[in-house]
Amino acid sequence: MAISPDWKSSNRTIQILKAAEKGKYGVVAAIAYNLEQVFGLIRAAEAARSPLIIQFFPWAITFWDGLIVRAAAGAASRASVPIAIHLDHAQDEAVIRQAADTLPFDSIMVDMSHYDKADNLAKTARLVRYCNERGIATEAEPGRIEGAEDGVVDTAGLEASKTTPEEVDEFIATGVDSLAPAFGNMHGEFGGTDQLDFKRSIRRQIGKRVTIALHGTNGYPPDLMRKCIAAGAAKININRLVLDDYYSHLQSQVGKVPHTTLIEQGVEKVVNQTKEWMDICMSSGKA
């Protein structure tokens, strides 16, 4: 099927993030691992009247065979607020092509940051074109964000590197729609405010050419999250911040209440915690 030359004007991820950038708020881009979490995220977005990006790691393709992605996309299409479906930290070229060819993703993070810069740029440019030809928006990581989490290649042996202005220009030239800069943020546990380099002129360097994605937010306090949004972050990648209560409830109540009750209560935990972060990110009421 031929893709319209102006496909970006209707791409959900691009439109959600452009509105966030213009409105100076952040959009929760939350990882989901099961249908309870997908349902809870969507219910939270509708209750808060907030846009939302539901993210999946490549595991959702390799283990679920895409089933959960299709279910989430179907639910998102029926929602009363704008919701996009995103593949996060896709680091395998074959998986990226499979996702672009067979699954209803609005956007894909082409994460080649585990390669040296030259290979990263070349592979990113090639895969960005592949995704764009199918109407899919893209994100990339200039520099290298330290640490590891589910779905991300273990980079413990690789040196973290902060994004430079030169890298910003080089990655924008690949055609990506969003950049996830490295400025001392890290995957996994939050290392403290002191490690974040807000003096870097990444926002000024990027201008309005692409939107900024914030990675590595586990443990961020609300004031720091808002500081990052004020600095230009529009896509706010979130994992544990909206799932901690869900897992605490699961661990404490499994075997003590009926399974259906456990599911229903778990969904409510996701709803409540997600709404809190939508308020913090100032996206509530923006849909």
C-alpha positions in Angstrom: 0.0 0.0 0.0 1.4 3.4 -1.0 2.0 5.9 1.8 0.9 9.5 1.4 3.8 12.0 1.1 2.2 13.9 4.0 1.8 10.9 6.3 3.5 12.7 9.1 0.5 15.1 9.4 -1.7 12.2 10.5 0.9 10.1 12.4 -0.4 9.8 16.0 3.0 9.8 17.7 4.2 12.9 15.8 0.9 14.8 16.3 0.8 14.0 20.0 4.3 15.1 20.6 4.0 18.3 18.5 1.0 19.3 20.6 2.9 18.6 23.8 5.9 20.7 22.6 3.6 23.5 21.7 1.7 23.3 24.9 4.8 22.9 27.1 3.7 19.7 28.8 5.1 16.1 28.7 3.3 13.0 27.4 3.6 9.9 29.5 5.1 7.1 27.3 4.6 4.1 29.5 5.9 0.6 29.1 3.3 -2.2 29.3 4.0 -5.9 29.8 0.4 -7.3 29.9 -3.2 -6.5 29.1 -4.0 -5.4 32.6 -1.4 -2.6 32.3 -2.6 -1.7 28.8 -6.2 -1.4 30.0 -5.1 0.6 33.1 -3.0 3.0 31.0 -5.9 3.7 28.6 -8.4 4.1 31.4 -6.1 6.6 33.1 -5.7 8.6 29.9 -9.5 8.8 29.4 -10.1 9.7 33.0 -7.4 12.4 33.0 -8.3 13.5 29.4 -4.7 13.2 28.6 -2.8 12.0 25.5 -0.8 8.8 26.0 1.9 6.8 24.3 1.8 3.0 25.1 5.3 1.5 24.7 6.4 -2.1 24.2 9.9 -3.6 24.3 10.8 -6.0 21.5 9.9 -8.8 23.9 6.3 -8.0 23.1 7.1 -9.2 19.6 9.5 -12.1 20.2 7.5 -13.6 23.1 3.9 -12.4 22.5 4.2 -12.8 18.7 2.7 -9.3 18.5 -0.6 -10.3 20.1 -0.5 -7.7 22.9 0.6 -5.0 20.4 -2.4 -5.7 18.2 -4.8 -5.7 21.2 -3.4 -2.4 22.5 -3.6 -0.8 19.0 -7.2 -1.9 18.8 -8.1 -0.5 22.2 -6.2 2.8 21.4 -8.2 3.2 18.2 -11.4 3.1 20.2 -10.3 5.4 23.0 -11.7 8.9 23.4 -8.3 10.5 23.7 -5.2 10.4 21.4 -3.1 7.3 22.1 -0.1 6.1 20.1 1.6 2.7 20.0 5.4 2.8 20.2 8.2 0.2 20.0 10.9 1.2 22.5 14.6 0.3 22.3 14.4 -1.8 19.1 18.0 -2.9 18.8 17.7 -5.8 16.3 17.3 -4.9 12.6 15.2 -8.0 11.9 12.8 -7.2 14.7 12.5 -3.6 13.5 11.7 -4.7 10.0 9.2 -7.3 11.3 7.5 -4.6 13.5 7.3 -2.2 10.6 6.0 -4.7 8.2 3.5 -6.6 10.3 2.4 -4.7 13.4 0.4 -1.5 14.0 3.1 0.7 15.5 2.8 4.4 15.1 6.5 4.9 16.0 9.7 2.8 16.6 12.8 3.7 18.5 15.7 2.7 16.2 18.2 2.1 18.9 21.6 1.4 17.5 23.4 3.0 20.4 25.3 -0.2 21.2 27.3 0.3 18.0 30.1 2.9 17.5 28.9 6.2 16.2 29.6 5.6 12.5 27.7 2.3 12.5 25.0 3.8 14.7 24.4 6.6 12.2 24.5 4.4 9.1 22.1 1.8 10.5 19.8 4.4 12.0 19.5 6.2 8.6 18.8 3.0 6.8 16.1 1.8 9.3 14.5 5.3 9.5 13.9 5.2 5.8 12.5 1.7 6.0 10.0 2.8 8.7 9.1 6.0 7.0 8.3 4.2 3.8 5.6 2.4 5.9 4.2 5.5 7.6 6.0 4.9 10.9 7.7 7.7 12.9 11.1 7.1 14.5 13.2 7.9 17.5 17.0 7.5 18.0 19.5 7.9 20.8 22.6 10.1 20.0 25.3 9.5 22.5 24.9 6.6 24.9 22.6 6.5 27.9 24.2 4.4 30.7 22.6 1.4 32.4 20.2 -1.4 31.4 16.5 -2.3 31.8 14.1 -4.9 30.3 14.5 -4.9 26.5 17.7 -3.0 26.4 21.0 -4.6 25.5 23.3 -4.7 28.6 25.6 -1.8 28.0 27.6 -2.3 31.3 30.8 -2.7 29.3 30.2 0.4 27.1 31.1 3.8 28.2 28.3 6.3 28.6 28.7 9.4 26.4 26.8 12.6 26.6 25.2 13.9 23.4 27.2 16.6 21.6 25.8 19.3 19.4 27.6 17.6 16.5 25.7 14.4 17.2 22.4 16.2 17.3 23.0 17.5 13.8 24.2 14.1 12.5 21.2 12.3 13.9 18.6 14.8 12.7 20.1 14.3 9.3 19.1 10.6 9.4 15.4 11.8 9.3 14.4 10.8 12.8 11.4 12.5 14.4 12.5 12.4 18.0 15.9 12.3 19.8 16.6 10.8 23.2 19.7 12.7 24.3 22.2 11.5 26.9 22.8 14.2 29.5 23.7 12.1 32.5 20.3 10.2 32.6 20.5 6.5 32.9 18.4 3.3 32.4 17.6 1.5 35.6 17.8 3.3 39.0 18.0 7.1 39.2 21.5 8.1 40.1 20.7 11.5 41.6 20.1 15.1 40.4 23.8 16.0 40.5 24.6 13.7 37.5 22.1 15.5 35.2 23.8 18.2 33.0 21.2 20.8 32.4 23.8 23.3 31.2 24.1 21.4 27.9 22.4 23.3 25.1 20.6 20.3 23.5 17.3 22.1 23.3 18.8 25.1 21.7 20.7 22.9 19.3 17.7 20.9 18.3 15.4 23.9 18.0 12.0 22.8 16.6 13.4 20.3 14.2 12.6 17.2 16.2 11.0 16.5 19.6 12.9 15.4 22.6 12.3 12.1 24.4 13.4 11.7 28.1 14.7 8.3 29.0 15.8 6.8 32.4 13.1 8.3 34.7 12.9 5.6 37.3 13.0 7.3 40.7 12.5 10.8 39.4 10.8 13.1 41.9 8.0 15.3 40.5 10.0 18.6 40.6 12.8 17.1 38.5 10.4 15.7 36.0 8.9 19.1 35.5 12.3 20.6 35.2 13.1 18.2 32.3 9.8 19.2 30.6 10.6 22.9 31.0 14.0 22.1 29.4 12.2 20.8 26.3 11.3 17.1 26.9 7.9 16.2 25.3 8.0 12.4 25.4 8.4 11.1 28.9 9.5 7.5 29.0 8.1 5.9 32.1 8.4 2.3 33.4 8.3 1.7 37.1 6.8 5.1 38.0 3.4 3.8 36.9 3.8 0.1 37.7 5.3 0.0 41.2 1.9 0.0 43.0 0.7 -2.7 40.6 3.6 -5.0 41.4 3.4 -4.3 45.2 -0.3 -5.2 45.1 0.3 -8.3 43.1 3.0 -9.6 45.5 0.9 -8.9 48.6 -2.5 -10.1 47.4 -1.8 -13.1 45.1 -3.4 -16.2 46.6 -5.4 -14.1 49.0 -8.2 -12.8 46.7 -9.9 -14.3 43.7 -7.9 -14.1 40.5 -10.5 -11.8 38.9 -10.4 -9.5 41.9 -6.6 -9.4 41.8 -6.8 -8.3 38.1 -9.4 -5.7 38.7 -7.5 -4.2 41.7 -4.3 -4.3 39.8 -5.8 -2.3 36.9 -6.9 0.3 39.4 -3.4 0.6 40.8 -2.1 1.4 37.3 -4.9 3.9 36.7 -4.3 5.8 39.9 -0.5 5.9 39.6 -0.6 6.9 35.9 -3.1 9.7 36.5 -0.8 11.1 39.2 2.1 11.2 36.7 -0.1 12.7 34.0 -0.9 15.5 36.4 2.8 15.9 37.2 3.7 16.0 33.5 0.9 18.6 33.0 -0.9 16.6 30.2 -4.1 16.2 32.1 -7.0 18.0 30.4 -5.0 18.4 27.2 -6.9 15.8 25.2 
